[in-house]
Amino acid sequence: MIQNGAVSTTAVRVWLVTGAGSGFGRAITEAAVTAGEIVVATARRPETLDAYVSAHPDQVEALRLDVTDSVATARLVADVEARYGRIDVLVNNAGRGQVGAVEETTDAELRDLFELHVFGPAALVRAVLPGMRSRGGGAIVQLSSFGGQVAYPGFSAYCATKFALEGFSEALAAEVGPLGIKVLVVEPGAFRTGFSGAGLVESAPLAAYQETVGPTRTMIKGIDGAQPGDPARAAAAIRAALDADRTPLRLPLGDDAVDGILGHLTAVAAEVRAWEPLSRSTGYGLPG
């Protein structure tokens, strides 16, 4: 437990959760605390966790972290490991929503989103892996989206970052699985978080995309506060998957995520089969 700066974590998992001030990060933090575990909860504004830390001083520590600052990331991980002895579970959760057509999205908007959703999590993964390798265990939870497998008009930038995170994580899982480290990619649908509200970034609209991207803009803002998914239930599902003997690589959450991903996979398989003869005709020495 946390006492005067010294930490005893006997047989208790230590979690490092980014974006812990709200949404999935807050729900995951609360679920770990309820289970008697220790959470280092990071946020750009850690003061949003003050009341929760005061209520659970022996289990929660809130630290300031901008995950796009790789120097600060490395320093924070080293500090946490020095004081707590280890990081058992890393949850890369920090993120935000973005809506805009490809032509509407500026280079700065796209790069900023990749820094937040790809380069930031990658830096954290690299920082925790030496410790996890030395102990022969640990878990990395990557908060993706069902938009990490399915893309829609208006979500080109957002989905691009989540597709990238999923490819990164799939390769990572194959690399660290033999070392005893789990990787879990979480793919939520619409959950009651700040994604559609104050945290949503909108690119400046162009009239040419009103028919294709306009409905997406209207939908994503219109569901704020009425999304069907419960973050607390998501946190429970994530814990169940992590604690399973065979943790899945991907965990879709919500009816919309499951239906959307299954429908997409069916459509992709059908298209591959439809074009299979042409696809297979491209090798050297084959009949013309």
LUMFI-816986 format. One record per atom (N, C-alpha, C): x, z, y; residue in three letters. Coordinates in steps of 0.001 Angstrom, whole numbers, padded with zeros to 6 digits, always signed. Layout:
% residues N
XZYala ...
This chain:
% residues 288
+000821+000000-001193met +000000+000000+000000met +000866+000000+001259met +000263-000289+002409ile +001006-000396+003653ile +001095+000979+004310ile +002316+001511+004425gln +002485+002830+005015gln +003741+002844+005886gln +003536+002984+007184asn +004656+003078+008122asn +005664+001944+007955asn +005147+000742+007719gly +006018-000417+007617gly +006575-000660+006232gly +006524+000352+005344ala +006979+000174+003966ala +005785-000190+003105ala +006028-000978+002072val +004923-001471+001279val +005163-001236-000193val +004164-000658-000863ser +004196-000529-002317ser +003098-001406-002881ser +003455-002336-003762thr +002477-003299-004280thr +002418-003264-005804thr +002584-002089-006376thr +002634-001956-007819thr +001411-002590-008479thr +001645-003636-009276ala +000600-004292-010074ala -000559-004831-009232ala -000340-005033-007954val -001376-005562-007069val -000898-006901-006511val -001750-007918-006581arg -001354-009215-006036arg -001258-009169-004514arg -000289-009893-003997val -000108-010040-002551val -000477-011473-002181val -001444-011602-001277trp -001927-012911-000838trp -001408-013205+000557trp -001069-014463+000800leu -000791-014951+002149leu -001828-016025+002441leu -002692-015754+003411val -003818-016644+003705val -003687-017149+005133val -003695-018466+005318thr -003663-019027+006671thr -005090-019313+007144thr -005265-019318+008456gly -006603-019541+009010gly -007583-018484+008551gly -007119-017224+008520ala -007913-016141+007926ala -008922-015523+008887ala -008968-016003+010109gly -009856-015387+011092gly -011319-015693+010892gly -011630-016762+010168ser -013030-017153+010001ser -013165-018056+008783ser -014403-018428+008478gly -014675-019406+007433gly -014139-019035+006069gly -013595-020030+005376phe -013078-019801+004022phe -011948-018783+004025phe -011073-018836+005025gly -009958-017909+005066gly -010417-016464+005138gly -011423-016225+005961arg -011950-014862+006074arg -012623-014438+004771arg -013395-015346+004162ala -014095-015022+002921ala -013117-014741+001787ala -012049-015527+001700ile -011036-015318+000660ile -010324-013987+000886ile -010033-013671+002138thr -009410-012394+002471thr -010296-011240+002041thr -011567-011308+002376glu -012488-010223+002045glu -012657-010073+000534glu -012673-011184-000198ala -012812-011107-001649ala -011598-010443-002284ala -010398-010756-001786ala -009186-010144-002321ala -009155-008649-002024ala -009550-008277-000816val -009577-006861-000451val -010588-006104-001305val -011739-006686-001519thr -012756-006047-002361thr -012232-005813-003772thr -011362-006699-004241ala -010784-006572-005574ala -009599-005612-005604ala -009279-004998-004451gly -008205-004029-004403gly -006833-004621-004166gly -006779-005882-003741glu -005505-006551-003547glu -005064-006483-002077glu -003857-006975-001810ile -003275-006916-000475ile -003244-008310+000123ile -003617-008429+001392val -003649-009727+002056val -002870-009678+003365val -001935-010610+003493val -001330-010880+004783val -002130-012044+005349val -002956-011739+006332ala -003922-012696+006887ala -003358-013263+008178ala -003113-014569+008204thr -002549-015171+009404thr -003589-015995+010149thr -003413-016080+011440ala -004321-016844+012295ala -003622-017122+013609ala -004090-018139+014298arg -003551-018391+015644arg -003944-017254+016584arg -005106-016649+016313arg -005563-015495+017109arg -005831-014324+016152arg -004806-013611+015737pro -004985-012542+014747pro -005852-011392+015240pro -006056-011318+016558glu -006910-010245+017085glu -008350-010363+016583glu -008744-011547+016099thr -010090-011692+015542thr -010251-010859+014275thr -009151-010398+013710leu -009181-009595+012485leu -008974-008107+012756leu -008863-007723+014007asp -008534-006327+014333asp -009490-005335+013692asp -010781-005570+013824ala -011752-004617+013275ala -011638-004522+011761ala -011421-005665+011112tyr -011313-005671+009653tyr -010038-004958+009201tyr -008941-005174+009924val -007691-004492+009597val -007855-002986+009775val -008538-002580+010825ser -008759-001150+011075ser -009566-000507+009958ser -010491-001277+009384ala -011322-000757+008298ala -010582-000724+006968ala -009520-001540+006845his -008773-001616+005573his -007267-001598+005852his -006764-000541+006499pro -005351-000535+006932pro -004348-000567+005786pro -004745-000152+004598asp -003825-000140+003463asp -003798-001466+002697asp -004673-002405+003093gln -004759-003642+002317gln -004605-004923+003129gln -004783-004854+004446val -004755-006068+005259val -003777-005918+006410val -002975-006948+006592glu -002124-007049+007764glu -002395-008405+008404glu -002661-008409+009692ala -002929-009661+010408ala -001698-010051+011222ala -001267-011313+011028leu -000097-011809+011738leu -000424-013123+012434leu +000222-013357+013561arg +000022-014603+014288arg +000847-015711+013642arg +000213-016867+013407leu +000942-018013+012876leu +000251-019305+013266leu +001040-020197+013831asp +000634-021580+014029asp +001323-022356+012913asp +000562-022853+011945val +001174-023455+010757val +001921-024746+011063val +001734-025292+012263thr +002479-026499+012627thr +003884-026167+013144thr +004205-024888+013244asp +005529-024439+013682asp +006338-024079+012441asp +007146-025004+011950ser +007857-024795+010688ser +008885-023667+010776ser +009481-023469+011952val +010445-022381+012123val +009739-021037+011990val +008588-020897+012645ala +007821-019659+012556ala +007332-019430+011132ala +006961-020497+010441thr +006502-020398+009057thr +007582-019812+008162thr +008789-020360+008236ala +009885-019877+007400ala +010209-018418+007713ala +010182-018075+009006arg +010485-016701+009412arg +009421-015735+008879arg +008145-016135+008968leu +007071-015256+008515leu +007138-015039+007008leu +007354-016099+006229val +007426-015962+004773val +008584-015042+004377val +009739-015214+005012ala +010888-014357+004712ala +010585-012899+005029ala +009904-012664+006142asp +009549-011301+006543asp +008570-010677+005562asp +007546-011431+005167val +006547-010908+004226val +007199-010583+002890val +008040-011474+002398glu +008682-011227+001105glu +009637-010039+001172glu +010302-009857+002300ala +011221-008728+002454ala +010468-007404+002436ala +009315-007368+003065arg +008571-006113+003184arg +007648-005837+002007arg +007063-006895+001420tyr +006108-006709+000326tyr +006731-006969-001047tyr +007890-007575-001051gly +008556-007835-002313gly +008235-009176-002931gly +007122-009773-002537arg +006724-011050-003134arg +005481-011590-002435arg +005196-012850-002681ile +003913-013467-002347ile +003392-014052-003651ile +002293-013518-004140asp +001738-013973-005416asp +000832-015182-005253asp +000073-015217-004153val -000872-016310-003934val -000748-016782-002487val -000456-018065-002333leu -000486-018700-001014leu -001778-019493-000903leu -002526-019267+000172val -003741-020036+000424val -003543-020838+001708val -003363-022129+001558asn -003240-023031+002708asn -004643-023439+003147asn -005179-022697+004095asn -006567-022890+004504asn -006715-023386+005936asn -005750-023121+006796ala -005902-023458+008217ala -006218-024951+008384ala -007196-025255+009214gly -007567-026649+009428gly -008713-026762+010418gly -009152-027982+010636arg -010267-028220+011552arg -010899-029568+011242arg -012079-029792+011822gly -012775-031054+011643gly -012363-032073+012686gly -012514-033337+012347gln -012190-034442+013251gln -013145-035579+012946gln -013770-036138+013967val -014666-037274+013761val -014330-038369+014767val -014308-039606+014274gly -013999-040748+015134gly -013635-041949+014279gly -014000-043131+014724ala -013617-044352+014024ala -012104-044539+014113ala -011559-045388+013254val -010118-045654+013270val -009672-046103+014659val -010388-047046+015258glu -009996-047558+016569glu -010169-046511+017662glu -011088-045587+017468glu -011330-044543+018456glu -010273-043435+018412glu -009684-043241+017253thr -008761-042127+017053thr -007388-042466+017636thr -006906-041616+018520thr -005611-041871+019150thr -004470-041506+018204thr -003296-042023+018517asp -002113-041698+017722asp -001845-040199+017762asp -002023-039590+018922ala -001783-038149+019050ala -002765-037355+018198ala -004039-037755+018199glu -005032-037057+017379glu -004697-037147+015896glu -004292-038336+015461leu -003956-038533+014050leu -002719-037729+013667leu -001683-037788+014493arg -000461-037038+014190arg -000708-035533+014204arg -001485-035050+015144asp -001775-033616+015207asp -002496-033148+013947asp -003405-033980+013448leu -004151-033602+012258leu -003248-033590+011022leu -002339-034540+010933phe -001385-034532+009821phe -000457-033323+009900phe -000059-032933+011093glu +000771-031731+011238glu +000042-030510+010692glu -001243-030421+010994leu -002035-029254+010604leu -002392-029258+009126leu -002790-030413+008592his -003325-030475+007225his -002307-030863+006164his -001165-031419+006556val -000192-031894+005572val +001182-031255+005778val +001791-031471+006945phe +003139-030968+007148phe +003190-029439+007203phe +002176-028817+007797gly +002128-027358+007823gly +002036-026764+006431gly +001051-027179+005615pro +000978-026680+004242pro +002235-026985+003427pro +002833-028164+003627ala +004045-028511+002885ala +005175-027534+003206ala +005313-027173+004480ala +006360-026226+004875ala +006126-024859+004245ala +004875-024425+004203leu +004568-023139+003583leu +004846-023163+002083leu +004492-024260+001430val +004768-024384-000003val +006272-024284-000253val +007053-025042+000509arg +008501-024998+000319arg +009053-023587+000556arg +008470-022875+001502ala +008963-021536+001835ala +008679-020519+000731ala +007522-020633+000058val +007186-019630-000965val +007719-019973-002343val +008067-021228-002592leu +008460-021620-003945leu +009717-020922-004468leu +010774-020729-003684pro +011937-020040-004260pro +011596-018676-004844pro +010778-017899-004135gly +010385-016588-004644gly +009526-016685-005883gly +008565-017610-005875met +007711-017783-007043met +008522-018256-008239met +009474-019159-008020arg +010323-019632-009116arg +011142-018498-009705arg +011695-017665-008850ser +012552-016577-009337ser +011772-015562-010162ser +010474-015418-009850arg +009633-014478-010597arg +008934-015145-011778arg +008979-016471-011836gly +008335-017189-012935gly +006826-017168-012861gly +006263-017110-011652gly +004804-017091-011526gly +004362-017116-010089gly +003078-017369-009918gly +002486-017442-008597gly +001405-018496-008580gly +000720-018602-007466ala -000361-019577-007330ala -000396-020113-005909ala -000675-021401-005797ile -000813-022074-004505ile -002202-022686-004445ile -002990-022276-003469val -004353-022777-003288val -004356-023675-002055val -004735-024932-002258gln -004782-025901-001175gln -006245-026194-000831gln -006656-025818+000387leu -008022-026107+000815leu -008096-027548+001278leu -008645-028386+000425ser -008854-029787+000745ser -010313-029950+001151ser -010977-030914+000581ser -012369-031231+000892ser -012809-032269-000125ser -014130-032425-000306phe -014482-033562-001150phe -014164-034852-000404phe -013856-034730+000885gly -013295-035836+001645gly -011846-036115+001292gly -011292-035377+000354gly -009975-035670-000175gly -010032-036691-001290gly -011261-037029-001708gln -011442-038068-002723gln -012411-039160-002272gln -013261-038845-001306val -014285-039782-000858val -014198-039896+000661val -014140-041118+001188ala -014038-041318+002632ala -015307-041946+003189ala -015675-041538+004388tyr -016890-042022+005043tyr -016555-042515+006444tyr -017368-043423+007003pro -017145-043884+008382pro -017101-042695+009341pro -016103-042687+010193gly -015967-041606+011158gly -015031-040501+010724gly -014698-040474+009440phe -013810-039428+008934phe -012472-039999+008459phe -012074-041142+009020ser -010840-041786+008558ser -009627-040867+008703ser -009450-040261+009854ala -008285-039407+010076ala -008358-038162+009201ala -009515-037522+009195tyr -009671-036301+008402tyr -009421-036577+006928tyr -010063-037622+006402cys -009912-037936+004982cys -008493-038374+004660cys -007840-039070+005578ala -006455-039478+005331ala -005572-038260+005096ala -005769-037211+005887thr -004943-036011+005707thr -005257-035313+004399thr -006528-035286+004021lys -006894-034608+002779lys -006489-035427+001551lys -006582-036768+001632phe -006059-037606+000555phe -004563-037319+000384phe -003843-037236+001489ala -002403-036969+001429ala -002125-035612+000809ala -002879-034597+001215leu -002691-033248+000665leu -002940-033244-000836leu -003933-034001-001283glu -004247-034019-002714glu -003160-034727-003519glu -002623-035828-003001gly -001526-036488-003698gly -000299-035593-003775gly +000018-034942-002676phe +001121-033986-002617phe +000919-032881-003663phe -000298-032368-003731ser -000578-031232-004607ser -000595-031618-006078ser -001049-032837-006382glu -001070-033278-007771glu +000357-033402-008306glu +001248-033978-007511ala +002648-034057-007922ala +003270-032670-008001ala +002952-031818-007017leu +003469-030453-007006leu +003076-029710-008276leu +001831-029846-008697ala +001356-029144-009885ala +002163-029533-011116ala +002489-030818-011236ala +003277-031281-012379ala +004706-030752-012321ala +005212-030547-011114glu +006582-030054-010944glu +006705-028565-011234glu +005725-027773-010775val +005877-026311-010865val +005083-025678-011996val +004187-026436-012620gly +003444-025891-013750gly +004353-025344-014848gly +005379-026097-015252pro +006285-025581-016289pro +007054-024328-015864pro +007062-024030-014570leu +007758-022849-014061leu +006824-021645-013966leu +005570-021819-014416gly +004614-020721-014406gly +003817-020590-013125gly +003856-021621-012275ile +003168-021565-010984ile +001934-022454-011029ile +000799-021906-010649lys -000462-022647-010633lys -000675-023326-009285lys -001324-024486-009322val -001755-025171-008099val -003239-025474-008244val -004019-025050-007265leu -005467-025273-007267leu -005862-025973-005975leu -006445-027168-006105val -006934-027923-004953val -008442-027706-004854val -008893-027134-003757val -010303-026810-003573val -010950-027892-002712val -012087-028422-003182glu -012755-029551-002526glu -014183-029177-002132glu -014347-028442-001039pro -015700-028029-000637pro -016496-029183-000028pro -017810-029077-000170gly -018712-029920+000582gly -019045-029223+001889gly -020315-029257+002288ala -020734-028649+003553ala -020958-027156+003367ala -020122-026343+003970phe -020238-024887+003913phe -020401-024344+005325phe -020976-023169+005413arg -021286-022589+006714arg -020039-021977+007346arg -019175-022857+007855thr -017951-022471+008558thr -017991-023099+009950thr -016881-022997+010675gly -016827-023567+012014gly -016482-025043+012051gly -016418-025695+010880phe -016003-027096+010807phe -016842-027987+011711phe -018138-027780+011716ser -019037-028650+012479ser -019336-028137+013876ser -018779-026985+014199gly -019098-026371+015483gly -017969-026472+016490gly -017536-025314+016987ala -016550-025278+018065ala -015211-025874+017653ala -014914-025838+016350gly -013625-026350+015895gly -013568-027850+015702gly -014688-028530+015875leu -014739-029975+015645leu -014124-030734+016815leu -013225-031671+016512val -012631-032536+017530val -013269-033908+017406val -013748-034437+018540glu -014358-035768+018563glu -013489-036734+019354glu -013153-037849+018745ser -012475-038907+019495ser -013473-039551+020454ser -012976-040093+021558ala -013852-040738+022535ala -014541-041939+021887ala -015876-042003+021965pro -016618-043058+021255pro -016539-044424+021935pro -016587-045456+021106leu -016707-046831+021575leu -018062-047360+021125leu -018726-048116+021991ala -020083-048596+021691ala -020126-049442+020426ala -019029-050141+020109ala -019005-051031+018943ala -019234-050294+017638ala -018975-048982+017619tyr -019082-048222+016369tyr -020302-047301+016341tyr -021238-047533+017235gln -022415-046678+017282gln -023202-046740+015970gln -023323-047935+015396glu -024137-048065+014184glu -023445-047496+012952glu -022110-047540+012890thr -021410-047074+011698thr -020960-045623+011805thr -020407-045256+012955val -019873-043910+013121val -020855-042990+013852val -021742-043558+014637gly -022732-042753+015358gly -023516-041810+014462gly -024047-042299+013329pro -024779-041396+012437pro -023920-040252+011896pro -022641-040523+011673thr -021750-039469+011191thr -021577-038392+012251thr -021381-038815+013490arg -021251-037840+014582arg -022503-036970+014688arg -023661-037620+014620thr -024923-036886+014736thr -025103-035920+013580thr -024814-036398+012358met -024987-035564+011169met -024094-034337+011198met -022797-034550+011469ile -021854-033445+011338ile -022135-032348+012356ile -022582-032733+013553lys -022912-031715+014556lys -024290-031109+014300lys -025173-031897+013716gly -026531-031422+013481gly -026650-030380+012392gly -025690-030339+011455ile -025800-029377+010347ile -025128-028048+010657ile -024504-027927+011828asp -023802-026688+012157asp -024735-025491+012077asp -024359-024514+011263gly -025165-023311+011084gly -026221-023434+010017gly -026399-024641+009457ala -027418-024839+008420ala -026824-025432+007138ala -025509-025444+007030gln -024882-025986+005835gln -025301-025165+004611gln -025461-025823+003467pro -025959-025114+002284pro -024939-024204+001616pro -023641-024442+001839gly -022626-023681+001120gly -022348-022316+001725gly -022151-021323+000849asp -021869-019945+001241asp -020376-019667+001038asp -019599-019414+002088pro -018158-019180+001940pro -017830-018022+000986pro -018665-016996+000949ala -018400-015872+000050ala -018482-016314-001411ala -019454-017172-001724arg -019560-017698-003085arg -018392-018641-003391arg -017942-019367-002386ala -016770-020224-002565ala -015545-019381-002909ala -015367-018274-002196ala -014229-017396-002466ala -014282-016844-003888ala -015473-016482-004336ala -015625-015975-005703ala -015284-017056-006728ala -015706-018289-006456ala -015408-019398-007366ala -013902-019670-007416ala -013244-019604-006285ile -011797-019817-006239ile -011078-018760-007061ile -011483-017514-006927arg -010876-016428-007707arg -011107-016641-009202arg -012307-017072-009562ala -012603-017296-010982ala -011727-018408-011542ala -011540-019470-010778ala -010701-020580-011234ala -009242-020152-011348ala -008755-019378-010376leu -007371-018915-010420leu -007114-018001-011608leu -008088-017179-011935asp -007906-016194-012998asp -008196-016749-014389asp -008662-018000-014456ala -008947-018610-015750ala -007657-018901-016505ala -007739-018922-017834asp -006560-019244-018642asp -006040-020637-018317asp -006955-021567-018064arg -006566-022932-017703arg -007173-023263-016339arg -006437-022950-015305thr -006896-023226-013949thr -006962-024734-013725thr -008083-025239-013212pro -008169-026686-012979pro -007267-027095-011821pro -006875-028360-011803leu -006134-028860-010648leu -007066-028981-009456leu -008286-029498-009688arg -009256-029697-008611arg -010527-028904-008890arg -011078-028322-007828leu -012313-027556-007941leu -013270-027979-006833leu -014173-028939-007098pro -015204-029267-006114pro -016158-028074-005962pro -016653-027861-004748leu -017579-026754-004502leu -018814-027272-003784leu -019976-027025-004376gly -021246-027442-003783gly -021803-028684-004451gly -023128-028783-004448asp -023784-029949-005045asp -023319-031250-004400asp -023187-031246-003075asp -022801-032476-002387asp -021397-032925-002791asp -020489-031974-002983ala -019132-032318-003388ala -019116-032875-004810ala -019798-032190-005714val -019818-032639-007118val -020468-034016-007223val -021627-034185-006605asp -022333-035472-006681asp -021529-036580-006006asp -020949-036289-004855gly -020190-037298-004126gly -018961-037755-004886gly -018230-036814-005469ile -017010-037161-006203ile -017344-037918-007486ile -018339-037443-008234leu -018710-038136-009474leu -019208-039550-009181leu -020003-039700-008138gly -020492-041028-007770gly -019351-041952-007363gly -018400-041410-006629his -017245-042205-006193his -016401-042646-007389his -016143-041725-008311leu -015334-042069-009476leu -016009-043144-010318leu -017330-043064-010436thr -018072-044082-011189thr -017940-045448-010519thr -018064-045466-009177ala -017960-046722-008434ala -016558-047315-008526ala -015538-046464-008455val -014159-046946-008568val -013918-047535-009954val -014376-046847-010985ala -014190-047343-012354ala -014887-048686-012542ala -016088-048831-011995ala -016830-050082-012134ala -016101-051225-011429ala -015546-050966-010253glu -014844-052012-009520glu -013553-052420-010240glu -012832-051439-010787val -011612-051759-011529val -011933-052628-012735val -013000-052279-013441arg -013374-053067-014617arg -013808-054481-014220arg -014537-054604-013108ala -015014-055916-012669ala -013856-056851-012346ala -012774-056321-011834trp -011632-057136-011427trp -010457-057022-012395trp -010701-056396-013535glu -009625-056152-014489glu -008906-057426-014953glu -009617-058516-015299pro -008894-059726-015739pro -007920-060234-014681pro -008354-060278-013410leu -007456-060741-012354leu -006298-059766-012166leu -006589-058488-012211ser -005554-057477-012021ser -004468-057583-013089ser -004868-057912-014316arg -003908-057974-015429arg -003203-059331-015512arg -003554-060252-014647ser -002998-061617-014748ser -001748-061824-013914ser -001171-060745-013418thr -000117-060877-012402thr +001295-060693-012929thr +001479-060630-014248gly +002809-060432-014798gly +003573-061727-015008gly +004892-061613-015056tyr +005747-062764-015358tyr +005446-063282-016760tyr +005449-064624-016928gly +005343-065241-018244gly +003933-065332-018788gly +002941-064885-018023leu +001557-064982-018489leu +001036-066389-018245leu +000035-066825-019037pro -000562-068151-018813pro -001129-068251-017405pro -001033-069414-016778gly -001549-069603-015428gly -003050-069690-015402gly 
